[in-house]
Amino acid sequence: MERTETEPASASSDRTADPAARIDPASPADPMSGIVDRVRDITRANEKLFARLIDGERRFRGLAKAVWKVQEEEQRRIARELHDGLGQTLTALTHQLERLREKCSGALSPEMAGHFQESVDMVRLALNETRELSRLLRPPVLDDLGLEAALSWLARTLEKRTGLKVELDLDLETCDERLEPQIETLIFRLIQEALTNILKHAGVDRAQVTVRRAGESLELQVSDHGHGFDTRTVLTGSGPTSSSGLRGMRDRVDLFGGLLEITSMPGQGTLVSASIPLKEVAS
């Protein structure tokens, strides 16, 4: 009987001494339960913060595209005013000078006739420069005929004005539909900026431009064999040769979900490569 009475007491004592037996895993006093709840709270807060970050980036992308579109529209308006306003005035002035010279031809001395001719030539030059500036601001051929025609016009214009020979390798005929207007404008501006940089810094009279459709993206390359530069110094803006134009190109490509790479070394030329998705990134 004594053995029977002491065994339950011993078992009760063992259970009281066991820490695992004293703590209920579901009890609020369980330290692990508190840690798990805290981790869950942090995870939910991080998810909300990430969602807000994605939404902010989407809003910024949409705003940046809207600003860029407004800039292009403003350039189109200025180009039209130059062509239709100042261009028409200079055309009328040219005709007026020519008529005046014809009426006074018998009374003009050779010296005065020469001055008249110089005046007519100066007005014609101003007219041509105005029309060229208008086209460079926003070439009508880009809106009317598309990217390929606009790039061909740009190459002819640069060779005529500056002597830079631009070799074009264009393959945009993989489907009958034209590219989205914003994509065409983006590609044209990138190539225009790259060729402008070649004119300013490369010290060459020849450049190569390649544009090809590859599946759901457009691949472009602009290269030269000129002076080259230190890309780290230029792109980070840490040196005297820093270029906001190149950084602007990179920002615009990123805005459309693309990728821009600039490869260059002093004395070894420059290669500008970009890949642009044809389907616009949701903004």
C-alpha positions as CSV (number, residue, x, y, z in Angstrom):
1,M,0.0,0.0,0.0
2,E,2.8,2.4,0.8
3,R,4.3,1.8,-2.6
4,T,1.0,2.4,-4.3
5,E,0.7,5.8,-2.6
6,T,4.2,7.1,-3.3
7,E,4.2,6.3,-7.1
8,P,1.5,8.9,-8.1
9,A,3.3,11.5,-6.0
10,S,6.6,10.8,-7.8
11,A,4.9,11.0,-11.2
12,S,3.2,14.3,-10.3
13,S,6.5,15.7,-9.2
14,D,8.2,14.7,-12.5
15,R,5.6,16.4,-14.5
16,T,5.9,19.6,-12.6
17,A,9.7,19.6,-13.0
18,D,9.5,19.2,-16.9
19,P,9.5,22.6,-18.6
20,A,8.0,21.3,-21.8
21,A,5.0,20.0,-19.8
22,R,4.5,23.4,-18.1
23,I,4.3,25.4,-21.4
24,D,1.4,25.1,-23.8
25,P,2.5,25.8,-27.4
26,A,-0.8,27.6,-28.0
27,S,-0.5,29.6,-24.8
28,P,0.0,33.4,-25.2
29,A,2.9,33.0,-22.9
30,D,4.8,30.9,-25.5
31,P,7.8,33.1,-26.6
32,M,7.9,31.3,-30.0
33,S,4.3,32.3,-30.7
34,G,5.2,35.9,-30.1
35,I,8.1,35.8,-32.5
36,V,6.0,34.1,-35.2
37,D,3.3,36.8,-34.8
38,R,6.0,39.5,-35.0
39,V,7.5,38.0,-38.2
40,R,4.0,37.9,-39.7
41,D,3.4,41.5,-38.9
42,I,6.7,42.5,-40.5
43,T,6.0,40.4,-43.6
44,R,2.6,42.1,-44.1
45,A,4.2,45.5,-43.6
46,N,6.9,44.8,-46.1
47,E,4.3,43.5,-48.6
48,K,2.3,46.8,-48.3
49,L,5.5,48.8,-48.6
50,F,6.5,46.9,-51.8
51,A,3.1,47.4,-53.3
52,R,3.3,51.1,-52.6
53,L,6.8,51.2,-54.2
54,I,5.6,49.4,-57.3
55,D,2.6,51.8,-57.6
56,G,4.9,54.8,-57.1
57,E,7.3,53.5,-59.9
58,R,4.3,53.0,-62.2
59,R,3.1,56.5,-61.5
60,F,6.6,58.0,-62.1
61,R,6.9,56.1,-65.4
62,G,3.6,57.4,-66.6
63,L,4.4,60.9,-65.6
64,A,7.8,60.8,-67.2
65,K,6.3,59.5,-70.5
66,A,3.7,62.2,-70.4
67,V,6.4,64.9,-69.9
68,W,8.4,63.4,-72.8
69,K,5.3,63.4,-75.0
70,V,4.6,67.0,-74.2
71,Q,8.2,67.9,-75.1
72,E,7.8,66.2,-78.5
73,E,4.5,67.9,-79.1
74,E,6.2,71.3,-78.3
75,Q,9.0,70.6,-80.7
76,R,6.4,69.6,-83.4
77,R,4.6,72.9,-82.8
78,I,7.8,75.0,-83.0
79,A,8.9,73.2,-86.1
80,R,5.5,73.9,-87.7
81,E,5.7,77.6,-86.8
82,L,9.3,77.8,-88.2
83,H,8.2,76.3,-91.4
84,D,4.8,78.0,-91.9
85,G,5.6,81.2,-90.2
86,L,9.2,82.3,-90.5
87,G,9.7,80.2,-93.6
88,Q,6.8,81.8,-95.4
89,T,8.0,85.2,-94.5
90,L,11.5,84.5,-95.8
91,T,10.0,83.1,-99.0
92,A,7.9,86.3,-99.5
93,L,11.0,88.4,-98.9
94,T,13.0,86.5,-101.4
95,H,10.3,87.1,-104.1
96,Q,10.1,90.7,-103.1
97,L,13.8,91.3,-103.6
98,E,13.9,89.5,-106.9
99,R,11.0,91.6,-108.2
100,L,12.6,94.7,-107.0
101,R,15.9,93.8,-108.7
102,E,14.1,93.1,-112.0
103,K,12.3,96.5,-111.9
104,C,15.5,98.4,-111.1
105,S,17.8,96.4,-113.2
106,G,18.4,99.2,-115.8
107,A,19.1,101.8,-113.1
108,L,21.4,99.7,-110.9
109,S,25.1,100.1,-111.1
110,P,27.1,96.8,-111.2
111,E,28.0,97.3,-107.6
112,M,24.4,97.8,-106.5
113,A,23.3,94.8,-108.6
114,G,25.9,92.7,-106.8
115,H,24.6,93.9,-103.4
116,F,21.1,92.9,-104.5
117,Q,22.2,89.5,-105.4
118,E,24.1,89.1,-102.1
119,S,20.9,90.0,-100.3
120,V,18.8,87.5,-102.2
121,D,21.4,84.8,-101.6
122,M,21.4,85.6,-97.8
123,V,17.6,85.4,-97.6
124,R,17.6,82.1,-99.5
125,L,20.3,80.7,-97.1
126,A,18.3,81.8,-94.1
127,L,15.2,80.1,-95.6
128,N,17.0,76.9,-96.2
129,E,18.5,76.9,-92.7
130,T,15.0,77.6,-91.2
131,R,13.5,74.7,-93.0
132,E,16.3,72.4,-92.1
133,L,16.0,73.4,-88.4
134,S,12.3,72.8,-88.6
135,R,12.8,69.3,-89.9
136,L,15.5,68.5,-87.4
137,L,13.2,69.6,-84.5
138,R,10.5,67.2,-85.7
139,P,10.9,65.7,-89.2
140,P,7.4,65.4,-90.9
141,V,8.6,62.3,-92.6
142,L,8.7,60.5,-89.3
143,D,5.0,61.0,-88.7
144,D,4.0,60.6,-92.4
145,L,6.2,57.7,-93.6
146,G,7.7,56.1,-90.5
147,L,11.0,55.3,-88.9
148,E,12.9,53.8,-91.9
149,A,12.1,56.8,-94.1
150,A,13.1,59.2,-91.3
151,L,16.4,57.5,-90.7
152,S,17.2,57.6,-94.5
153,W,16.4,61.3,-94.5
154,L,18.6,61.9,-91.4
155,A,21.5,60.1,-93.0
156,R,21.2,62.2,-96.2
157,T,20.9,65.4,-94.3
158,L,24.0,64.8,-92.1
159,E,26.1,63.9,-95.1
160,K,25.0,67.0,-96.9
161,R,25.5,69.3,-93.9
162,T,28.5,67.9,-92.2
163,G,30.1,65.3,-94.5
164,L,29.4,62.4,-92.1
165,K,28.7,59.3,-94.1
166,V,26.1,57.2,-92.3
167,E,25.8,53.6,-93.4
168,L,22.3,52.3,-92.7
169,D,21.4,48.6,-92.2
170,L,17.7,48.6,-91.6
171,D,15.5,45.5,-91.3
172,L,12.0,46.7,-90.3
173,E,9.9,44.8,-92.8
174,T,9.1,41.7,-90.8
175,C,5.4,42.7,-90.6
176,D,3.1,45.1,-92.5
177,E,2.2,47.2,-89.4
178,R,4.1,50.3,-88.4
179,L,5.7,50.6,-85.0
180,E,4.0,52.5,-82.2
181,P,4.6,56.3,-82.7
182,Q,6.3,56.6,-79.4
183,I,8.7,53.7,-80.2
184,E,9.5,55.2,-83.6
185,T,10.2,58.6,-81.9
186,L,12.3,57.0,-79.3
187,I,14.5,55.1,-81.8
188,F,14.9,58.2,-84.0
189,R,15.9,60.4,-81.1
190,L,18.4,57.8,-79.8
191,I,20.1,57.5,-83.2
192,Q,20.0,61.3,-83.7
193,E,21.7,61.9,-80.4
194,A,24.3,59.1,-81.0
195,L,25.2,60.6,-84.4
196,T,25.4,64.1,-83.0
197,N,27.9,62.8,-80.4
198,I,29.9,61.2,-83.1
199,L,30.0,64.5,-85.0
200,K,31.1,66.4,-81.8
201,H,33.6,64.0,-80.3
202,A,34.6,61.0,-82.5
203,G,36.7,62.8,-85.1
204,V,35.5,60.5,-88.0
205,D,33.6,61.0,-91.2
206,R,31.8,57.6,-91.2
207,A,29.4,55.9,-88.8
208,Q,27.3,52.7,-88.9
209,V,23.7,52.3,-87.9
210,T,21.9,49.0,-87.6
211,V,18.2,48.6,-86.7
212,R,16.5,45.2,-86.7
213,R,13.3,43.6,-85.3
214,A,14.0,40.6,-83.2
215,G,10.8,38.9,-82.0
216,E,9.0,41.3,-79.6
217,S,11.9,43.7,-79.4
218,L,13.8,46.2,-81.6
219,E,17.6,46.0,-81.6
220,L,19.7,49.0,-82.6
221,Q,23.5,49.7,-82.8
222,V,25.3,52.9,-83.6
223,S,29.1,52.6,-84.0
224,D,32.2,54.5,-85.1
225,H,35.9,54.0,-85.1
226,G,36.8,57.3,-83.6
227,H,38.5,58.7,-80.5
228,G,36.4,56.8,-77.9
229,F,36.2,57.7,-74.3
230,D,36.2,56.4,-70.7
231,T,32.6,55.3,-70.2
232,R,32.8,55.3,-66.4
233,T,33.9,58.9,-66.3
234,V,31.4,60.1,-68.9
235,L,28.3,58.3,-67.7
236,T,28.8,59.0,-64.0
237,G,29.5,62.7,-64.7
238,S,32.7,62.6,-62.6
239,G,35.0,64.2,-65.2
240,P,35.2,67.2,-67.6
241,T,34.0,65.0,-70.5
242,S,30.7,64.0,-68.8
243,S,27.7,63.9,-71.1
244,S,24.1,64.5,-70.1
245,G,23.1,63.4,-73.6
246,L,24.3,59.9,-73.1
247,R,22.7,59.7,-69.6
248,G,19.5,61.1,-71.1
249,M,19.6,58.3,-73.7
250,R,19.9,55.7,-71.0
251,D,17.1,57.2,-69.0
252,R,14.7,57.3,-72.0
253,V,15.5,53.7,-72.9
254,D,14.9,52.6,-69.2
255,L,11.6,54.5,-69.3
256,F,10.3,52.2,-72.0
257,G,11.6,49.0,-70.3
258,G,14.6,48.7,-72.6
259,L,18.3,48.2,-72.1
260,L,21.1,50.6,-73.3
261,E,24.8,49.6,-73.3
262,I,27.6,52.0,-74.3
263,T,31.0,50.3,-75.0
264,S,34.0,52.5,-75.6
265,M,37.7,52.9,-74.9
266,P,40.0,55.8,-75.7
267,G,41.3,55.3,-79.2
268,Q,39.1,52.3,-80.0
269,G,35.8,53.9,-81.1
270,T,32.3,53.6,-79.5
271,L,29.4,51.2,-79.8
272,V,25.9,52.2,-78.6
273,S,23.6,49.3,-78.4
274,A,19.9,49.3,-77.3
275,S,17.1,46.7,-77.0
276,I,13.6,48.2,-76.9
277,P,10.5,46.0,-76.3
278,L,7.9,46.7,-78.9
279,K,5.0,46.3,-76.5
280,E,4.9,49.3,-74.3
281,V,5.5,48.7,-70.7
282,A,2.4,49.3,-68.6
283,S,2.5,52.6,-66.8
